[in-house]
Amino acid sequence: MLQTNHDLPDGAIKSAKGSVENTANDKIFSPSIAELKLTDFRSHAKAHIVTGKGIVVLSGDNGVGKTNILEAISMLGPGRGLRTAKLAELARRDGANAWSVSALVRTQEEDIQIGVGIDPNADTRRLRIDGQNVKGFDRLTVMLPQLWLTPAMDRLFVDGASGRRKFLDRYALGLSPQHAKMSQDYERAMRERNRLLQEDPSSDSWLKSLESNMAVSGVAIADARLTALDALASGLQHSHDAFPEAEIALEGWIEAALRQDSALDVEDAFRLHLKKARGLDASVGRTLEGPHRSDLIVRHKGKDMPASDCSTGEQKALLVGLVLAQARVMSGETGRVPLLLLDEVAAHLDGTRRAALIEVIENLGAQAWITGTDPAVFQQIAFTGTHLTFDGQLIKNA
């Protein structure tokens, strides 16, 4: 039975422990990018990269556009990529106010050509698969699952809860592609409810409809997060010894309620709460309770202390361990090995942990794109893959 840990904040529900192995997945889907082309994307007028399976190291000085390449890959999926930038911001300054990213994705069974981009001055992203225009970026979650780690995430444990929710949701999406739609439905209904409480709070029937939508989608979001959390906790038990094991929990009353009651009962309770809270929510101009307020709580298990209190190096090691565990769980639970985008991941990692990082990635069978400023760091580590150097204009083998 799950219980609230006395060392965690009130309402934080400690995750269950269990096996992460999934023997139902006899065939593992391990996509890799064999060829990548960028046009007018960020600093790149043109870029063409050819790689093989395994690890792709991209080294070069700061400011030459290494992270831009990772961001371009992250746009081959739903959402706004690893920088959450607006589409127009991705276009090269001296370009035609348009950009495109194309990748030849290789799997064990077939090659798939995926292309995304925007037309001049457009505000919507196009998706082409094998030369055909298609709708629905959610399908890319299955075709090219991704996880990433960037320097901006180094403060994940000390900054606000929003970043930790996004971190958990990105991983949960890899386990349940429907999670994106539930999140969109919830945010849309919540925005409309907030607006209505300000402009026409007497519109009871419309508020009821919006609150019902929020209850259904909100509970679905919390349930997906709990499922993802429990699987991740199991995966963390099998972490490489070089990385500290994290203890994780979710703080939120909907998540706590789902541990005790059925989803339908929790929906009813959330619906009733929203109705009773209309006056308070209207007075502050926002919805004060719901899955949009939940938080991922992380502790260093070995030291029995909050991750936020750990040293910079230990926080980085915890974060790397979490991402590697997420990748392992996604592979085991879905049969799909995610592509890993690791920007400046070697920072704050000692030699032992760098070697362990490479070992885990290779054992997982994932293609990982890793950037760094010092090529010597990667030349000291044996790995299977491609090492490219980049001076801002020319990409070549190291």
TORNU-667812 format. One record per residue (C-alpha): chain; y, x, z; residue in one letter. Coordinates in steps of 0.1 Angstrom, whole numbers. Example, Ala and Ser with C-alpha at 12.3 -4.5 7.8 and 13.67 -1.06 7.14 Angstrom:
TORNU-667812
+-----+-------+-------+-------+------+
| mol | north |  east |    up | type |
+-----+-------+-------+-------+------+
|   A |   -45 |   123 |    78 |    A |
|   A |   -11 |   137 |    71 |    S |
+-----+-------+-------+-------+------+
END
This chain:
TORNU-667812
+-----+-------+-------+-------+------+
| mol | north |  east |    up | type |
+-----+-------+-------+-------+------+
|   A |     0 |     0 |     0 |    M |
|   A |    35 |    12 |    -8 |    L |
|   A |    59 |    16 |    20 |    Q |
|   A |    95 |    26 |    24 |    T |
|   A |    97 |    63 |    34 |    N |
|   A |   118 |    68 |    65 |    H |
|   A |   133 |    99 |    49 |    D |
|   A |   146 |    80 |    19 |    L |
|   A |   175 |    56 |    17 |    P |
|   A |   170 |    20 |    28 |    D |
|   A |   154 |     0 |    -1 |    G |
|   A |   140 |    31 |   -18 |    A |
|   A |   104 |    23 |   -27 |    I |
|   A |    81 |    53 |   -28 |    K |
|   A |    59 |    54 |   -59 |    S |
|   A |    21 |    50 |   -58 |    A |
|   A |    -2 |    79 |   -63 |    K |
|   A |   -31 |    76 |   -88 |    G |
|   A |   -47 |    93 |  -118 |    S |
|   A |   -25 |    98 |  -148 |    V |
|   A |   -55 |   105 |  -171 |    E |
|   A |   -60 |    79 |  -199 |    N |
|   A |   -94 |    83 |  -214 |    T |
|   A |   -87 |    54 |  -238 |    A |
|   A |   -66 |    76 |  -261 |    N |
|   A |   -93 |    95 |  -280 |    D |
|   A |   -68 |   105 |  -307 |    K |
|   A |   -35 |   121 |  -298 |    I |
|   A |    -5 |   116 |  -321 |    F |
|   A |    15 |   148 |  -321 |    S |
|   A |    44 |   146 |  -345 |    P |
|   A |    64 |   177 |  -355 |    S |
|   A |    94 |   183 |  -377 |    I |
|   A |    84 |   204 |  -406 |    A |
|   A |   118 |   203 |  -424 |    E |
|   A |   152 |   193 |  -412 |    L |
|   A |   183 |   188 |  -433 |    K |
|   A |   219 |   181 |  -420 |    L |
|   A |   249 |   171 |  -441 |    T |
|   A |   284 |   170 |  -427 |    D |
|   A |   270 |   167 |  -391 |    F |
|   A |   293 |   181 |  -364 |    R |
|   A |   300 |   217 |  -374 |    S |
|   A |   274 |   218 |  -401 |    H |
|   A |   284 |   212 |  -437 |    A |
|   A |   249 |   219 |  -448 |    K |
|   A |   219 |   230 |  -428 |    A |
|   A |   183 |   234 |  -439 |    H |
|   A |   155 |   244 |  -414 |    I |
|   A |   118 |   248 |  -422 |    V |
|   A |    94 |   252 |  -393 |    T |
|   A |    58 |   248 |  -384 |    G |
|   A |    41 |   232 |  -354 |    K |
|   A |    46 |   246 |  -319 |    G |
|   A |    78 |   259 |  -304 |    I |
|   A |   110 |   263 |  -324 |    V |
|   A |   135 |   287 |  -308 |    V |
|   A |   170 |   287 |  -321 |    L |
|   A |   191 |   316 |  -307 |    S |
|   A |   227 |   326 |  -313 |    G |
|   A |   261 |   329 |  -297 |    D |
|   A |   279 |   300 |  -280 |    N |
|   A |   297 |   278 |  -303 |    G |
|   A |   277 |   284 |  -335 |    V |
|   A |   262 |   249 |  -335 |    G |
|   A |   228 |   252 |  -319 |    K |
|   A |   232 |   221 |  -297 |    T |
|   A |   245 |   202 |  -327 |    N |
|   A |   211 |   207 |  -343 |    I |
|   A |   193 |   193 |  -313 |    L |
|   A |   218 |   164 |  -313 |    E |
|   A |   210 |   157 |  -349 |    A |
|   A |   173 |   155 |  -341 |    I |
|   A |   180 |   131 |  -312 |    S |
|   A |   197 |   108 |  -337 |    M |
|   A |   163 |   103 |  -353 |    L |
|   A |   156 |    77 |  -326 |    G |
|   A |   172 |    46 |  -309 |    P |
|   A |   204 |    50 |  -289 |    G |
|   A |   233 |    73 |  -292 |    R |
|   A |   215 |   107 |  -289 |    G |
|   A |   216 |   134 |  -263 |    L |
|   A |   255 |   134 |  -261 |    R |
|   A |   259 |    96 |  -263 |    T |
|   A |   287 |   101 |  -288 |    A |
|   A |   302 |    75 |  -310 |    K |
|   A |   289 |    76 |  -346 |    L |
|   A |   322 |    85 |  -361 |    A |
|   A |   325 |   115 |  -338 |    E |
|   A |   294 |   131 |  -354 |    L |
|   A |   310 |   135 |  -388 |    A |
|   A |   323 |   170 |  -396 |    R |
|   A |   361 |   172 |  -393 |    R |
|   A |   367 |   184 |  -428 |    D |
|   A |   340 |   163 |  -443 |    G |
|   A |   340 |   128 |  -460 |    A |
|   A |   339 |   108 |  -427 |    N |
|   A |   301 |   104 |  -432 |    A |
|   A |   270 |   123 |  -421 |    W |
|   A |   233 |   123 |  -426 |    S |
|   A |   202 |   138 |  -410 |    V |
|   A |   169 |   139 |  -427 |    S |
|   A |   135 |   151 |  -414 |    A |
|   A |   100 |   155 |  -428 |    L |
|   A |    79 |   145 |  -398 |    V |
|   A |    43 |   158 |  -400 |    R |
|   A |    14 |   142 |  -381 |    T |
|   A |   -23 |   148 |  -381 |    Q |
|   A |   -27 |   121 |  -407 |    E |
|   A |     4 |   119 |  -429 |    E |
|   A |    39 |   131 |  -436 |    D |
|   A |    68 |   107 |  -430 |    I |
|   A |   104 |   112 |  -443 |    Q |
|   A |   129 |    98 |  -419 |    I |
|   A |   166 |    97 |  -426 |    G |
|   A |   196 |    84 |  -407 |    V |
|   A |   234 |    85 |  -413 |    G |
|   A |   266 |    66 |  -418 |    I |
|   A |   286 |    60 |  -449 |    D |
|   A |   323 |    69 |  -451 |    P |
|   A |   343 |    52 |  -423 |    N |
|   A |   313 |    30 |  -415 |    A |
|   A |   305 |    20 |  -379 |    D |
|   A |   268 |    13 |  -383 |    T |
|   A |   239 |    38 |  -387 |    R |
|   A |   215 |    35 |  -417 |    R |
|   A |   178 |    42 |  -414 |    L |
|   A |   155 |    51 |  -442 |    R |
|   A |   118 |    57 |  -440 |    I |
|   A |   100 |    72 |  -469 |    D |
|   A |   129 |    64 |  -491 |    G |
|   A |   132 |    27 |  -482 |    Q |
|   A |   161 |    12 |  -462 |    N |
|   A |   147 |    -4 |  -430 |    V |
|   A |   160 |   -21 |  -399 |    K |
|   A |   151 |   -15 |  -363 |    G |
|   A |   156 |    19 |  -348 |    F |
|   A |   131 |    10 |  -320 |    D |
|   A |   103 |    18 |  -343 |    R |
|   A |   113 |    55 |  -341 |    L |
|   A |   102 |    54 |  -305 |    T |
|   A |    67 |    53 |  -317 |    V |
|   A |    71 |    74 |  -349 |    M |
|   A |    90 |   102 |  -333 |    L |
|   A |    90 |    99 |  -295 |    P |
|   A |   115 |   123 |  -278 |    Q |
|   A |   126 |   137 |  -245 |    L |
|   A |   154 |   161 |  -239 |    W |
|   A |   171 |   183 |  -213 |    L |
|   A |   207 |   196 |  -217 |    T |
|   A |   231 |   216 |  -195 |    P |
|   A |   250 |   184 |  -189 |    A |
|   A |   220 |   171 |  -170 |    M |
|   A |   220 |   200 |  -145 |    D |
|   A |   241 |   179 |  -122 |    R |
|   A |   217 |   149 |  -124 |    L |
|   A |   208 |   151 |   -87 |    F |
|   A |   244 |   154 |   -74 |    V |
|   A |   264 |   131 |   -98 |    D |
|   A |   263 |    93 |   -98 |    G |
|   A |   233 |    70 |  -102 |    A |
|   A |   241 |    61 |  -138 |    S |
|   A |   228 |    94 |  -152 |    G |
|   A |   196 |    91 |  -132 |    R |
|   A |   190 |    56 |  -145 |    R |
|   A |   195 |    68 |  -180 |    K |
|   A |   171 |    97 |  -174 |    F |
|   A |   144 |    73 |  -161 |    L |
|   A |   151 |    47 |  -188 |    D |
|   A |   147 |    72 |  -216 |    R |
|   A |   112 |    81 |  -203 |    Y |
|   A |   103 |    45 |  -196 |    A |
|   A |   112 |    36 |  -232 |    L |
|   A |    86 |    61 |  -243 |    G |
|   A |    60 |    41 |  -224 |    L |
|   A |    73 |     7 |  -234 |    S |
|   A |    94 |     4 |  -265 |    P |
|   A |   104 |   -32 |  -255 |    Q |
|   A |   124 |   -16 |  -226 |    H |
|   A |   153 |   -10 |  -250 |    A |
|   A |   155 |   -47 |  -260 |    K |
|   A |   153 |   -59 |  -224 |    M |
|   A |   181 |   -35 |  -215 |    S |
|   A |   203 |   -47 |  -243 |    Q |
|   A |   197 |   -83 |  -235 |    D |
|   A |   206 |   -78 |  -199 |    Y |
|   A |   238 |   -58 |  -206 |    E |
|   A |   249 |   -84 |  -231 |    R |
|   A |   243 |  -114 |  -207 |    A |
|   A |   260 |   -95 |  -179 |    M |
|   A |   291 |   -87 |  -199 |    R |
|   A |   294 |  -123 |  -210 |    E |
|   A |   289 |  -136 |  -174 |    R |
|   A |   316 |  -112 |  -161 |    N |
|   A |   340 |  -124 |  -188 |    R |
|   A |   332 |  -160 |  -181 |    L |
|   A |   337 |  -156 |  -143 |    L |
|   A |   372 |  -144 |  -151 |    Q |
|   A |   382 |  -169 |  -178 |    E |
|   A |   362 |  -201 |  -171 |    D |
|   A |   343 |  -199 |  -138 |    P |
|   A |   338 |  -237 |  -138 |    S |
|   A |   315 |  -235 |  -168 |    S |
|   A |   284 |  -240 |  -147 |    D |
|   A |   259 |  -248 |  -175 |    S |
|   A |   268 |  -216 |  -195 |    W |
|   A |   267 |  -195 |  -164 |    L |
|   A |   233 |  -208 |  -155 |    K |
|   A |   220 |  -199 |  -190 |    S |
|   A |   234 |  -164 |  -187 |    L |
|   A |   221 |  -159 |  -152 |    E |
|   A |   187 |  -171 |  -164 |    S |
|   A |   187 |  -145 |  -192 |    N |
|   A |   198 |  -118 |  -167 |    M |
|   A |   170 |  -128 |  -143 |    A |
|   A |   143 |  -126 |  -170 |    V |
|   A |   155 |   -93 |  -186 |    S |
|   A |   165 |   -77 |  -153 |    G |
|   A |   131 |   -82 |  -137 |    V |
|   A |   115 |   -69 |  -169 |    A |
|   A |   136 |   -38 |  -167 |    I |
|   A |   128 |   -32 |  -130 |    A |
|   A |    91 |   -38 |  -137 |    D |
|   A |    91 |   -12 |  -166 |    A |
|   A |   108 |    13 |  -144 |    R |
|   A |    83 |     9 |  -116 |    L |
|   A |    54 |    13 |  -140 |    T |
|   A |    70 |    44 |  -154 |    A |
|   A |    78 |    57 |  -119 |    L |
|   A |    42 |    53 |  -107 |    D |
|   A |    28 |    71 |  -137 |    A |
|   A |    53 |    99 |  -133 |    L |
|   A |    44 |   103 |   -96 |    A |
|   A |     8 |   108 |  -106 |    S |
|   A |    18 |   133 |  -133 |    G |
|   A |    38 |   153 |  -109 |    L |
|   A |     7 |   159 |   -88 |    Q |
|   A |    -6 |   180 |  -117 |    H |
|   A |    26 |   201 |  -122 |    S |
|   A |    24 |   238 |  -130 |    H |
|   A |    25 |   258 |   -98 |    D |
|   A |    57 |   276 |  -110 |    A |
|   A |    76 |   243 |  -108 |    F |
|   A |    82 |   226 |   -74 |    P |
|   A |    67 |   191 |   -71 |    E |
|   A |    92 |   163 |   -68 |    A |
|   A |    88 |   132 |   -47 |    E |
|   A |   104 |   102 |   -65 |    I |
|   A |   114 |    67 |   -55 |    A |
|   A |   135 |    38 |   -68 |    L |
|   A |   163 |    23 |   -48 |    E |
|   A |   170 |   -13 |   -56 |    G |
|   A |   163 |   -47 |   -41 |    W |
|   A |   147 |   -61 |   -73 |    I |
|   A |   123 |   -32 |   -74 |    E |
|   A |   115 |   -36 |   -37 |    A |
|   A |   109 |   -73 |   -42 |    A |
|   A |    85 |   -67 |   -71 |    L |
|   A |    63 |   -46 |   -48 |    R |
|   A |    58 |   -77 |   -26 |    Q |
|   A |    61 |  -108 |   -49 |    D |
|   A |    53 |  -119 |   -84 |    S |
|   A |    77 |  -114 |  -112 |    A |
|   A |    84 |  -151 |  -115 |    L |
|   A |    93 |  -153 |   -78 |    D |
|   A |   116 |  -124 |   -81 |    V |
|   A |   132 |  -139 |  -112 |    E |
|   A |   139 |  -171 |   -92 |    D |
|   A |   153 |  -151 |   -63 |    A |
|   A |   176 |  -130 |   -86 |    F |
|   A |   188 |  -162 |  -104 |    R |
|   A |   197 |  -178 |   -71 |    L |
|   A |   214 |  -146 |   -59 |    H |
|   A |   236 |  -145 |   -91 |    L |
|   A |   246 |  -181 |   -86 |    K |
|   A |   256 |  -175 |   -49 |    K |
|   A |   274 |  -143 |   -58 |    A |
|   A |   297 |  -158 |   -85 |    R |
|   A |   328 |  -159 |   -62 |    G |
|   A |   323 |  -123 |   -50 |    L |
|   A |   315 |  -110 |   -85 |    D |
|   A |   346 |  -128 |   -99 |    A |
|   A |   368 |  -113 |   -72 |    S |
|   A |   358 |   -77 |   -81 |    V |
|   A |   354 |   -83 |  -118 |    G |
|   A |   318 |   -71 |  -121 |    R |
|   A |   282 |   -79 |  -111 |    T |
|   A |   275 |   -62 |   -79 |    L |
|   A |   237 |   -65 |   -77 |    E |
|   A |   210 |   -60 |  -103 |    G |
|   A |   189 |   -33 |  -120 |    P |
|   A |   222 |   -18 |  -133 |    H |
|   A |   228 |    -7 |   -97 |    R |
|   A |   194 |     9 |   -91 |    S |
|   A |   190 |    46 |   -84 |    D |
|   A |   163 |    72 |   -89 |    L |
|   A |   158 |    92 |   -57 |    I |
|   A |   144 |   127 |   -60 |    V |
|   A |   133 |   150 |   -32 |    R |
|   A |   118 |   185 |   -32 |    H |
|   A |    84 |   178 |   -17 |    K |
|   A |    76 |   213 |    -6 |    G |
|   A |   108 |   217 |    13 |    K |
|   A |   111 |   180 |    23 |    D |
|   A |   147 |   178 |    13 |    M |
|   A |   169 |   158 |   -12 |    P |
|   A |   171 |   174 |   -46 |    A |
|   A |   209 |   173 |   -43 |    S |
|   A |   207 |   197 |   -13 |    D |
|   A |   186 |   223 |   -32 |    C |
|   A |   200 |   254 |   -48 |    S |
|   A |   211 |   254 |   -84 |    T |
|   A |   179 |   273 |   -94 |    G |
|   A |   156 |   249 |   -75 |    E |
|   A |   174 |   219 |   -90 |    Q |
|   A |   169 |   232 |  -125 |    K |
|   A |   132 |   239 |  -117 |    A |
|   A |   128 |   204 |  -104 |    L |
|   A |   144 |   189 |  -135 |    L |
|   A |   123 |   210 |  -159 |    V |
|   A |    92 |   199 |  -139 |    G |
|   A |   102 |   163 |  -142 |    L |
|   A |   107 |   164 |  -179 |    V |
|   A |    74 |   183 |  -185 |    L |
|   A |    56 |   157 |  -163 |    A |
|   A |    72 |   129 |  -183 |    Q |
|   A |    59 |   144 |  -215 |    A |
|   A |    24 |   148 |  -200 |    R |
|   A |    24 |   111 |  -189 |    V |
|   A |    37 |    98 |  -222 |    M |
|   A |     9 |   117 |  -240 |    S |
|   A |   -18 |   105 |  -216 |    G |
|   A |    -6 |    69 |  -214 |    E |
|   A |     3 |    62 |  -250 |    T |
|   A |   -15 |    89 |  -270 |    G |
|   A |    18 |   101 |  -284 |    R |
|   A |    31 |   136 |  -276 |    V |
|   A |    69 |   135 |  -275 |    P |
|   A |    91 |   160 |  -293 |    L |
|   A |   110 |   181 |  -267 |    L |
|   A |   146 |   191 |  -271 |    L |
|   A |   155 |   217 |  -246 |    L |
|   A |   191 |   230 |  -247 |    D |
|   A |   197 |   263 |  -229 |    E |
|   A |   167 |   255 |  -208 |    V |
|   A |   162 |   292 |  -198 |    A |
|   A |   194 |   292 |  -177 |    A |
|   A |   186 |   294 |  -140 |    H |
|   A |   149 |   300 |  -147 |    L |
|   A |   133 |   333 |  -138 |    D |
|   A |   108 |   351 |  -160 |    G |
|   A |    78 |   335 |  -143 |    T |
|   A |    91 |   300 |  -148 |    R |
|   A |   101 |   307 |  -184 |    R |
|   A |    66 |   318 |  -192 |    A |
|   A |    52 |   288 |  -174 |    A |
|   A |    75 |   265 |  -194 |    L |
|   A |    60 |   279 |  -227 |    I |
|   A |    25 |   276 |  -213 |    E |
|   A |    29 |   240 |  -204 |    V |
|   A |    45 |   231 |  -238 |    I |
|   A |    17 |   248 |  -257 |    E |
|   A |   -10 |   232 |  -236 |    N |
|   A |     6 |   198 |  -242 |    L |
|   A |     5 |   204 |  -280 |    G |
|   A |    42 |   194 |  -283 |    A |
|   A |    68 |   207 |  -307 |    Q |
|   A |    97 |   219 |  -286 |    A |
|   A |   131 |   229 |  -300 |    W |
|   A |   146 |   254 |  -275 |    I |
|   A |   181 |   269 |  -278 |    T |
|   A |   194 |   300 |  -261 |    G |
|   A |   221 |   326 |  -265 |    T |
|   A |   200 |   357 |  -258 |    D |
|   A |   172 |   363 |  -283 |    P |
|   A |   157 |   390 |  -261 |    A |
|   A |   148 |   364 |  -235 |    V |
|   A |   124 |   347 |  -260 |    F |
|   A |   112 |   380 |  -275 |    Q |
|   A |    98 |   389 |  -241 |    Q |
|   A |    76 |   357 |  -240 |    I |
|   A |    46 |   353 |  -262 |    A |
|   A |    46 |   319 |  -279 |    F |
|   A |    32 |   302 |  -310 |    T |
|   A |    59 |   289 |  -333 |    G |
|   A |    92 |   299 |  -350 |    T |
|   A |   121 |   320 |  -337 |    H |
|   A |   153 |   315 |  -357 |    L |
|   A |   186 |   331 |  -352 |    T |
|   A |   218 |   314 |  -361 |    F |
|   A |   253 |   328 |  -367 |    D |
|   A |   270 |   295 |  -376 |    G |
|   A |   264 |   299 |  -413 |    Q |
|   A |   229 |   312 |  -419 |    L |
|   A |   197 |   304 |  -401 |    I |
|   A |   170 |   330 |  -405 |    K |
|   A |   138 |   342 |  -389 |    N |
|   A |   144 |   365 |  -359 |    A |
+-----+-------+-------+-------+------+
END
